[in-house]
Every structure is written in structure tokens, then in C-alpha cells.
Amino acid sequence: MQVSFKGKKVVVAGGSRGIGRSIALAFAADGADVAICARGAEGVKKAEAELKQHGGQVYGSACDLADGAAVTRFVNDAGTALGGIDILINNASGFGMKDDEQGWASSINVDVLATVRATQAAIPFMEKAGGGAIVNISSISGFAASTRSVPYAAVKAAVNNYTASQGLALAPKRIRVNAIAPGSIEFPGGVWEQRKTSDPKLYQGTLRGIPWGRFGAPEEIASVALFLASDKASWITGQTLMVDGGQLLG
């Protein structure tokens, strides 16, 4: 499937590594102007350099997505720098795994509230453009009970529900809202690469539970994000699509 995003303005919240980086690079490779943010300034600078190789306009900013004012400021600055916003990707996660105050606060502030705040800030830009597309990155954890990552699973379920609600609410504005629920994705510096050495039993047990026989790659999530943001998905909204190699089935 060939899709061109030439001239489109794309904002990726959480775009310096892993899934977010792959999504941002995929849009840039297909002609889009791209804005990214992440908490680490060095990571943003490195990703910016990669994006600029594709020739489009690039805007990057360090941003703590747990900070509500910072999220709104980033989206507004990105929209101004790019000359609008057509597509928003809400990718960041606080990875709150422990069932304690810190785990819950991190998950709620980043996975839920940053998604809400970025969406609210992007809507006026999309209305001005006559419509747009929002893709939230959720997780298959949002579809099942979890004892290992209670806050993470709960907030991803909230993201799935929010996606459906916003798909309904924003349809009259011609703004589509969908989500991707990835399975276990492995990439350099990511959680599963770390687990390979820090918790090999968990790593191997998870791998055995994936019918496709391997962990996913960030690029495989990026391909789905581009589809959902494209006109090829013009009749799809309010949906959460599992992309997991059959992991949840297993």
C-alpha cells in the first residue's frame, strides 16, 4: 500500500525512540512535516537529525508529558512551527508497573492525561484544517487482567475507552480517532531488550506465548499508524486495533 503524506503536518508526542521514533520516521519518509517531543533533550536532538534527512520540515522539543502545561505548550508550538496539525500521535507512556502511588500517578499523568491534553490542544488546529486524524498508542494489556502491571493495564483500558468516546464526539468535526494496541515490541534500549538479561524467565515465557514466534518491531506498529492516519482508513473511527502477532490469542 502506497500512501503519501506530502504536505501533512504530523505531531508525535513521545517520538525520540522505539515506536514513536519509528512512526515519526515513517511519516517523514512519506513526505510529512513532523514535530516530536520527548523528555530527554539529547534523544530529541538525535531523532530530529534523522527526520531532517527526509527533507521535510522538522520541529523537536524536550517536554515532560506528565506536566499538563508543558504538553499544551508543545502542541501549540508544534502547530505554529509546522503551520498546522493534521495528524496527532499520542505515543508516550509512564510505564507505571507497580501497584503503588508512584505507579498509578505515572500512568495516569502520562498515558491518560497527556493523551487528553494533547488531543484537546490539537483539535483547534484540526478544525481549522477541516478535519484530521488522531492515533493513540495503547497496549493489549488494556484488554486483560494483569497482576504484573496493574496501573499500566488499567490506564490502557482507559485509553481504549477514551478513543471510542472521542471517535464519536469528534466525528462531526471530521476528526477520526483510533488506537493501536501493540503486543510485546522489542527494540534497542526498550523494556523487552532489558528483560532479556534482567528477567530472562519472563522474556522467554512471553516469547513462548506469542503464536507468531517472535517479538514485534516498532516499524510494524508504524505501518499501522500510517494506515489509520491515511485516507485509506477514512471510514474507521473509535476503534482500537490489536497488533500483536496473535499474542493476546495465545
Secondary structure, DSSP 8 states (H G I E B T S, - for coil): -----TT-EEEEES-SSHHHHHHHHHHHHTT-EEEEEES-HHHHHHHHHHHHTT-S-EEEEE--TT-HHHHHHHHHHHHHHHTS-SEEEE-------SSSHHHHHHIIIIIIIIHHHHHHHHHHHHHHHT-EEEEEE--GGGGS--SSSHHHHHHHHHHHHHHHHHHHHHGGGTEEEEEEEE--B--TTSHHHHHHHH-HHHHHHHHHT-TTSS-B-HHHHHHHHHHHHSGGGTT--S-EEEESTTTTT-
